């Protein structure tokens, strides 16, 4: 059975996105009285990062790029290639 994709809600647009595509940002608890000791972290999507620059303080973690798949080689293929040389 395949694993389900972990979904996370964006704090800006309140839509579901895969967790690996989300940004972790820091925000002030009280925007009217910004205090660097009084902050929390939440998830933002790429669209809201560009649109809502005044609502978050700093990007803590950026999404990780997808891993490249390694080419599959078998022992027989490697032996055939070495015999040709």
C-alpha positions as CSV (number, residue, x, y, z in Angstrom):
1,X,0.0,0.0,0.0
2,X,1.5,3.4,-1.0
3,X,2.1,6.0,1.6
4,X,-0.2,9.0,1.6
5,X,1.3,12.5,0.9
6,X,1.5,14.6,4.0
7,X,-0.7,17.7,3.5
8,X,-0.3,21.0,5.3
9,X,-2.6,24.0,5.4
10,X,-1.1,27.4,4.3
11,X,-1.7,30.1,6.9
12,X,-2.0,32.8,4.2
13,X,-4.6,31.4,1.8
14,X,-5.9,28.4,3.9
15,X,-5.4,25.9,1.2
16,X,-3.9,22.4,1.4
17,X,-0.5,21.8,-0.1
18,X,2.1,18.9,0.1
19,X,4.3,19.5,3.2
20,X,7.5,19.4,1.2
21,X,6.4,22.4,-0.9
22,X,5.8,24.7,2.1
23,X,7.9,27.5,3.6
24,X,8.3,27.7,7.4
25,X,8.1,31.4,8.4
26,X,8.1,33.3,11.7
27,X,5.4,35.8,12.6
28,X,4.7,38.3,15.5
29,X,2.0,37.2,17.9
30,X,0.7,40.8,18.1
31,X,1.3,42.7,14.8
32,X,0.1,45.9,16.5
33,X,2.9,45.6,19.1
34,X,5.8,43.7,17.4
35,X,8.1,42.1,20.0
36,X,11.0,39.9,18.9
37,X,10.5,37.8,22.0
38,X,6.8,37.2,21.2
39,X,6.9,35.2,17.9
40,X,5.6,31.9,16.4
41,X,6.3,29.9,13.3
42,X,3.8,28.7,10.7
43,X,3.6,27.3,7.2
44,X,3.2,29.4,4.0
45,X,2.9,28.4,0.4
46,X,5.0,29.8,-2.4
47,X,2.2,32.1,-3.6
48,X,1.6,33.7,-0.2
49,X,5.4,34.1,0.4
50,X,5.5,36.5,-2.6
51,X,2.2,38.2,-1.8
52,X,2.3,38.7,2.0
53,X,5.8,39.9,2.6
54,X,4.6,42.4,5.3
55,X,2.8,39.7,7.4
56,X,5.8,37.5,8.2
57,X,9.2,38.4,9.7
58,X,11.6,35.8,8.4
59,X,11.8,32.6,6.4
60,X,13.0,29.9,8.7
61,X,13.1,26.9,6.3
62,X,12.7,26.7,2.5
63,X,11.2,23.7,0.7
64,X,13.6,21.0,-0.2
65,X,14.1,20.3,-3.9
66,X,12.9,16.9,-5.0
67,X,15.5,14.1,-5.0
68,X,16.8,12.9,-8.4
69,X,16.1,9.2,-9.0
70,X,19.3,7.1,-9.4
71,X,19.5,5.1,-12.6
72,X,18.8,1.4,-11.9
73,X,21.6,-0.9,-13.0
74,X,21.7,-4.6,-12.6
75,X,24.7,-6.9,-12.2
76,X,24.1,-8.5,-15.7
77,X,24.1,-5.1,-17.4
78,X,27.4,-4.1,-15.8
79,X,29.0,-7.4,-16.9
80,X,27.8,-7.0,-20.5
81,X,29.1,-3.5,-20.6
82,X,32.5,-4.5,-19.3
83,X,32.8,-7.4,-21.8
84,X,32.2,-5.0,-24.7
85,X,35.2,-2.8,-23.8
